[in-house]
Amino acid sequence: MIKRAIVWFTTDLRLHDNETLVRAIQENDEIIPVYCFDDAFFNETAFGQKRIGTFRATFLLEALSDLKAQLQALGSDLLILRGDTIALLCGLAQEFGVTSIYTKQHVSSEEISKLKELRNRFTLQGGKVNTCQTHGLYNKQDFPFSLRELPDTFTVFRKKIERITPIRSALKSPSVVTSPLLPSSDLPTLKELHLEEKTADKRAVLAFKGGEKAGLARLRYYFEESRCISQYKETRNGMVGGDYSSKFSVWLALGCLSARQIYQELQTYEDTIEANESTYWLYFELLWRDYFYFVMEKYNPAFFLKGGIKNNIPQKNIHNKALFEKWKNGQTGNNFIDANMLELKYTGFMSNRGRQNVASYLCNDLHLDWRYGAAYFEEQLLDYDVHSNWGNWAYLAGVGNDPRENRYFSIEKQAKTYDTHQEFRKLWLKKKS
Ligand SMILES: Cc1cc2nc3c(=O)[nH]c(=O)nc-3n(C[C@H](O)[C@H](O)[C@H](O)COP(=O)(O)OP(=O)(O)OC[C@H]3O[C@@H](n4cnc5c(N)ncnc54)[C@H](O)[C@@H]3O)c2cc1C
């Protein structure tokens, strides 16, 4: 009897270093690659924002189109479904006689409940759900401590693992994918997803294009072609243009790039071109990404509560719709904050320096509920990643993993230091082009 499995793609839209896909191929005769647009995905959040806005949805559609074409070239396809994910997957499994479903291991609360629901229903059908850790650099099984013992500060975490815990090698892309004859399925349009088209803003740091191919091309550009990586530590606090930082986050968020693949290329760069503080610093930042993933696994769902993991409810911070709208639309009157918020509104991207400042401003100057800010980022950011977004927001709101109490950014000082000649503010505060 033919052994068939479904590979349910979520935020792992790639062929390279995708253990979920590789395992499914190794353990089965035929696989059915699937992506589902879940109905709930397009509902508003509790904070009145969409879960996904036009920028990320456009990038997602491009990424899916790329993955579909790549799978077709290997003899398979990507089945695009829309509706109630669990019912669709279980129905598909029944139709094709599938006995296993393979998917990425998620750690945030909503995704965990979905997985649980899938496991419960699919087990009743006699099937098995297998999950793989394809998110970051590390697998938690390789740590010298349990998840419960995961340190609450990044520095302690880093010192416990770096140079001690090995990073597993990135897996190669499969060269053939065998599938049964699949029905044809098309990607939805933005309109069908109830989202409006937006024209590209010429001031954007990059013309981001979704997909594994574009992600790998960016990796090649940043390392081999431009060698920008060699100056990363000096430039990473920049705010204008494509090269001050890697911009890998946008592809990492949907899994078009794997963190381990980046790390592997980084090692090659260090071995063949140069190893310096900048090359180390990229690893350091990718480690932050991993850290927020594991912290969410440890504390979730406390991460989404106003008092965060510290259960420290900020008394002064309450929602004020009028002030919040001004912050969102770049109309606070503080030109550094406004310029950053306009960049986010018109392009879906903001530098790390900008994000720290606008988040601090919302919490410490406007005294608003930080979760509304995080929810707006969720809708707007091209690189939205549940762990990094909510983790960084909680950190800046003083309810997360920041060991320092009352961290405060003087916006004026930050603007002077990081936008000394007002290049960034001039770019964004002039009329939209
Ligand atoms: C309030 C706030 C919200 C944020 N929301 C997100 C989010 O939704 N998604 C997201 O990927 N990052 C988020 N970040 C982290 C960081 O701002 C972005 O990862 C970074 O700006 C992306 O640009 P880059 O890829 O050029 O970064 P680079 O400077 O080139 O860094 C390389 C990679 O390291 C990782 N990284 C860097 N800084 C951080 C950090 N502080 N936390 C976690 N990972 C980091 C990212 O994967 C990034 O791609 C947020 C930061 C703040 C302060």
The ligand as a Tripos MOL2 file, in Angstrom:
@<TRIPOS>MOLECULE
LIG
   53    58     1     0     0
SMALL
NO_CHARGES

@<TRIPOS>ATOM
      1 C1          9.1700   46.7710   19.2010 C.3       1 LIG1
      2 C2          9.9290   45.8280   18.3130 C.ar      1 LIG1
      3 C3          9.2260   44.9190   17.5100 C.ar      1 LIG1
      4 C4          9.9130   44.0230   16.6790 C.ar      1 LIG1
      5 N1          9.2020   43.1510   15.9100 N.ar      1 LIG1
      6 C5          9.8700   42.2280   15.1440 C.ar      1 LIG1
      7 C6          9.1600   41.2850   14.3520 C.ar      1 LIG1
      8 O1          7.9330   41.2360   14.3300 O.2       1 LIG1
      9 N2          9.8960   40.4390   13.5810 N.ar      1 LIG1
     10 C7         11.2670   40.4390   13.5830 C.ar      1 LIG1
     11 O2         11.8820   39.6500   12.8650 O.2       1 LIG1
     12 N3         11.9460   41.3010   14.3510 N.ar      1 LIG1
     13 C8         11.3070   42.1960   15.1270 C.ar      1 LIG1
     14 N4         12.0210   43.0800   15.8770 N.ar      1 LIG1
     15 C9         13.4910   42.9460   15.9510 C.3       1 LIG1
     16 C10        14.3030   43.7860   14.9610 C.3       1 LIG1
     17 O3         13.8820   45.1140   14.9730 O.3       1 LIG1
     18 C11        14.2170   43.2450   13.5350 C.3       1 LIG1
     19 O4         14.4990   41.8590   13.5360 O.3       1 LIG1
     20 C12        15.2340   43.9290   12.6160 C.3       1 LIG1
     21 O5         15.0590   45.3120   12.6420 O.3       1 LIG1
     22 C13        15.0560   43.3820   11.2320 C.3       1 LIG1
     23 O6         15.9290   43.9790   10.3180 O.3       1 LIG1
     24 P1         17.1970   43.1920    9.7590 P.3       1 LIG1
     25 O7         16.8060   41.8530    9.2890 O.co2     1 LIG1
     26 O8         17.8490   44.0910    8.7870 O.co2     1 LIG1
     27 O9         18.0330   43.0310   11.0840 O.3       1 LIG1
     28 P2         19.6040   42.7840   11.2890 P.3       1 LIG1
     29 O10        20.0940   43.8840   12.1410 O.co2     1 LIG1
     30 O11        20.2990   42.5520   10.0240 O.co2     1 LIG1
     31 O12        19.6400   41.4920   12.1870 O.3       1 LIG1
     32 C14        19.7760   40.1690   11.6420 C.3       1 LIG1
     33 C15        18.6570   39.3050   12.1580 C.3       1 LIG1
     34 O13        18.7440   39.1640   13.5850 O.3       1 LIG1
     35 C16        17.4360   39.0820   14.1430 C.3       1 LIG1
     36 N5         17.2510   40.2020   15.0760 N.ar      1 LIG1
     37 C17        17.8740   41.3990   15.0650 C.ar      1 LIG1
     38 N6         17.4560   42.1420   16.1260 N.ar      1 LIG1
     39 C18        16.5470   41.4020   16.7800 C.ar      1 LIG1
     40 C19        15.7490   41.6060   17.9370 C.ar      1 LIG1
     41 N7         15.8040   42.7430   18.6590 N.pl3     1 LIG1
     42 N8         14.8830   40.6450   18.3170 N.ar      1 LIG1
     43 C20        14.7970   39.4760   17.6260 C.ar      1 LIG1
     44 N9         15.5380   39.2310   16.5340 N.ar      1 LIG1
     45 C21        16.3880   40.1690   16.1200 C.ar      1 LIG1
     46 C22        16.4600   39.1950   12.9870 C.3       1 LIG1
     47 O14        16.0910   37.9050   12.5880 O.3       1 LIG1
     48 C23        17.2860   39.8730   11.8960 C.3       1 LIG1
     49 O15        16.8570   39.5610   10.6020 O.3       1 LIG1
     50 C24        11.3430   44.0190   16.6880 C.ar      1 LIG1
     51 C25        12.0260   44.9320   17.4910 C.ar      1 LIG1
     52 C26        11.3360   45.8310   18.2790 C.ar      1 LIG1
     53 C27        12.1140   46.7950   19.1370 C.3       1 LIG1
@<TRIPOS>BOND
     1     1     2 1
     2     2     3 ar
     3     2    52 ar
     4     3     4 ar
     5     4     5 ar
     6     4    50 ar
     7     5     6 ar
     8     6     7 ar
     9     6    13 1
    10     7     8 2
    11     7     9 ar
    12     9    10 ar
    13    10    11 2
    14    10    12 ar
    15    12    13 ar
    16    13    14 ar
    17    14    15 1
    18    14    50 ar
    19    15    16 1
    20    16    17 1
    21    16    18 1
    22    18    19 1
    23    18    20 1
    24    20    21 1
    25    20    22 1
    26    22    23 1
    27    23    24 1
    28    24    25 2
    29    24    26 1
    30    24    27 1
    31    27    28 1
    32    28    29 2
    33    28    30 1
    34    28    31 1
    35    31    32 1
    36    32    33 1
    37    33    34 1
    38    33    48 1
    39    34    35 1
    40    35    36 1
    41    35    46 1
    42    36    37 ar
    43    36    45 ar
    44    37    38 ar
    45    38    39 ar
    46    39    40 ar
    47    39    45 ar
    48    40    41 1
    49    40    42 ar
    50    42    43 ar
    51    43    44 ar
    52    44    45 ar
    53    46    47 1
    54    46    48 1
    55    48    49 1
    56    50    51 ar
    57    51    52 ar
    58    52    53 1
@<TRIPOS>SUBSTRUCTURE
     1 LIG1         1 GROUP 0 **** ****
